[in-house]
């Protein structure tokens, strides 16, 4: 699994993602969703994600954003 030392911007939005071990952290302001024709930036790491932390400024997260995270056991706001 790739670990990033700082949040990575999600496409051209004001939202960011970061992997911390087996946890994905979403921060920023706005929506996180699937965009037709684009690969989710954290897609290569989905099989290892166990936890998701969704920051206060995130207003929406699509079901496609975490689909394929078969080890996911918890999410928190």
C-alpha positions in Angstrom: 0.0 0.0 0.0 1.3 3.4 -0.8 1.3 5.9 2.0 1.2 9.6 1.3 2.8 12.1 3.6 0.4 14.8 2.7 -3.2 14.9 1.3 -3.6 14.5 -2.4 -6.1 16.6 -4.3 -9.1 14.8 -5.9 -9.2 16.0 -9.5 -10.0 19.7 -9.7 -12.0 19.9 -6.5 -11.5 21.3 -3.0 -11.4 17.8 -1.6 -8.4 15.7 -0.7 -7.5 12.1 0.2 -4.7 10.6 2.2 -3.7 7.1 3.2 -2.5 6.5 6.7 -1.7 2.8 7.0 -5.0 1.0 6.3 -7.1 4.2 6.8 -8.2 6.6 4.1 -8.9 10.2 5.2 -11.0 12.6 3.2 -10.7 16.3 3.9 -11.6 19.6 2.4 -14.9 21.0 1.3 -17.5 19.5 -1.1 -18.4 16.3 -2.7 -16.4 13.1 -3.3 -17.9 11.0 -6.0 -17.3 8.9 -9.0 -16.7 10.7 -12.2 -17.5 8.8 -15.4 -14.4 8.0 -17.3 -12.0 8.7 -14.4 -10.3 6.3 -12.2 -10.5 7.0 -8.4 -7.0 8.1 -7.4 -6.9 5.7 -4.4 -8.2 2.8 -6.5 -4.9 0.8 -6.4 -5.1 0.8 -2.6 -8.8 -0.1 -2.2 -8.1 -3.8 -1.4 -6.1 -2.8 1.7 -8.4 0.0 3.2 -10.0 -1.0 6.5 -11.2 2.4 7.8 -12.4 5.6 6.3 -12.4 9.0 8.0 -14.6 11.6 6.4 -13.8 15.2 7.4 -16.2 17.8 8.5 -16.3 19.7 5.3 -17.2 16.7 3.1 -20.9 17.1 2.1 -21.4 13.9 0.1 -19.5 10.7 -0.7 -20.8 8.4 -3.5 -21.1 4.7 -3.0 -18.6 4.3 -5.8 -15.9 6.1 -3.8 -15.4 3.1 -1.5 -16.8 0.2 -3.6 -14.2 -2.5 -3.8 -12.9 -1.8 -0.3 -13.8 -5.3 0.8 -11.8 -5.1 4.1 -13.7 -1.9 5.1 -14.9 -2.4 8.7 -15.6 1.1 9.8 -16.1 4.8 8.9 -16.3 7.8 11.0 -17.1 11.5 10.6 
